[in-house]
Amino acid sequence: MIQPKVLAEETPQLNIKSEAAVLLDTETNAVLYTKNADAKMYPASLTKIATAIYAIEKGDLNSIAVVSANAVRQDGTRVYLVEGEQVPLKKLIQGMLINSGNDAAVAVAEHLDGSVENFSKNINEYLKTKIGVNHTHFSNPSGLFDENHYTTAMDLALITNYAVKNPVFAEIFGAKELVWTGQAWNTTIKSHHRMVTGEFPYPEVTGGKTGYTSMSKQTLATTADNGNLKLTAVVLKSDQKQEKYDDTSVLFDFGFKDFQHTTLSKGQIFKNGTKEFYPEKDILITEGINGSTKKVNSDGVLSVVGNNGQVIQTVQLKLNEHQTENVAKMESTKQKQDVSLKDKYLFIGILIFFIAALGVVVGRKWTRKL
């Protein structure tokens, strides 16, 4: 599934402290706010969002993974897997997303593709062809820092948007806690995302993932739903942990306050010169709360433009070929009529000329007779 083309040419000034940020409409992919959206950034554990949806779509969730020594040796946050431990794939995904277990992430990658190297190759191809992002390269499944492990705020937002449409992913992404029973660790793992757990109150939040390394600094991906709109926010490289939550709250407040859904009706006509374009089906779009203008170019790309001049969303429409054929026929008929009329005028002109010439000849003869 390639993501529909979306863009924001101008965005309002919000007090966002994170170095990069993107706010999308989860359902339409409309871009509501951007800050350094396409800048190369390090995602930290937000990588695990991509690893999770890749695993859910490719793997058998009930299959059993055998934990390797390589997985056990991973640095950072873990779920304390033991070499040789047998764990269902879904449980590994839960440990990876909820508790951000780096050991679980590597176990997932090795179970799916045999090695982290093969996983890296396959997930990068998956992200390009399945989700449609082009500025991301992952060298590992967890997000541990690597110069060759990078993405952008826009790509991460699109990846998250894609992932949350999967019910298994959405369930795990929104989990506050989970009872964990392992060979070496029995506990209740809890989400690290303070908006998900309610420590940073924002009732509309439906899921999220945190990230941190010393190079990437604080990173956060979050989804929210107020009953009218569903939004996805990604903020990258916040200096302080609190800042990423403050920024996310500002983004959601802005999105819920300033935007709404409307529908382009099937067959609705939009014109560019003599061309007509229309949606082949009803299409949900996002526009400003005070409405928007809709402009279609000669290629049938409809831009939804807010009152501040911001292009919120673009939609590809279908050319009305029947109307175009009729216009072509009318133009052809008119051209033929014009040619026929010119021929008539030419004939009349020639006839008048000969009559006039004949009149002159007759007149001269008549004068001589006199």
Steps between C-alpha positions, in 0.01 A plus 500: 500500500660826388399796709294770323691817425463757774678824571500820697648799317457740790437414861399722791750596767459281807724499805668167423837450673588165344732526203257327262125435517212384283125485562289287265136412472517126569216414262578724200877551540437874464795701629383744765833622636869457418830613645818373330284211379752367247819556698716191557447391861577208731181331624626297800231252611233642269667255261305229682176632349628395157640171633165419660275561199748318274494201736121502534449503124777256410507253788271248665418657838462155655835374372770431758831684490812355658701776668864524388809600693519809277153611612587451866817712467314815387566824688236730645144419603417129502239246602781275626470216252716192549699325229298206371173633647201431277260793466195555274555772239208710626641501854836621367324782315319594822824501697662710228224763472376524860828464689727597207701180534804508273556128557141432388553713186806299394319174575218615272742592219690171520179298515362670188812527283772286655732789584497871577678564168228326298234671708650841423499432127143370503344766722650783295347350187170452685493862615555627147267272309226432754479827691652734245769683698826595331723670758542217749773240543502264798804289583350332808155417643530690829626850425834477680714777353674441170608768250329298228174469696289806423159630397294821494209628706277473193600142424445395861158665504401316181632170638302552821188596305528182299566283804210619717251393236594141591286390799771278654752781488249755631417276797865461602583865424225614736573256786578661834643181650532125454569212734833353389597146581845402380766248579703759692253783560147498641348845536247745360658701221367852454499742211775760520270756331369735769198609294399136449529419871322822600796651687482787250121530470362523146180291488487482119832313473458146364858375474864588485868410505796673661864507399833625628870472427767757575525581127131501410395660831130475589262366233126432517223366276139533618147447369179662625127491424239754618206326332511727197862488392783251543846656508858377490785709644874437480757718674875441473807621687355669806761601753285420802254216554222741600540701180392215273175463693439874504562518124269205433225662707538828306476311170187310601331813636567675170381209287177438688416871513579605144404208274201287402395227257285548193432278199566540130191341348530238229457663159538857631642709214806723527614700196831620367443688175308268270597190700272344758611269782308304762547254790421139406368443854423700813832624642551615858707818516627730771444873486518799730219546749405820313491321169744489211537561130548219253709542188569242232796520263517383139614154614195451721677551835257668738655717773309570819619844609430649842412865560862572593623375162618166637459201267353246740452205269516401134277247328535351152174526304394320181470675166148518361594344166144512365487874556848540350392305189192719467710815528738361238208415268351846551834664424545279194147585379564869559827481308321328210226762513760775502676344200168459316409862575838620376448301178159660455642847557782426256254379234278806546805725484617341177147518357473869588840560342396332174168682495680829558754417230225403261324824580810698414543315165135547408516861604799569275332332202185701561703822517672426169167446329390836619 
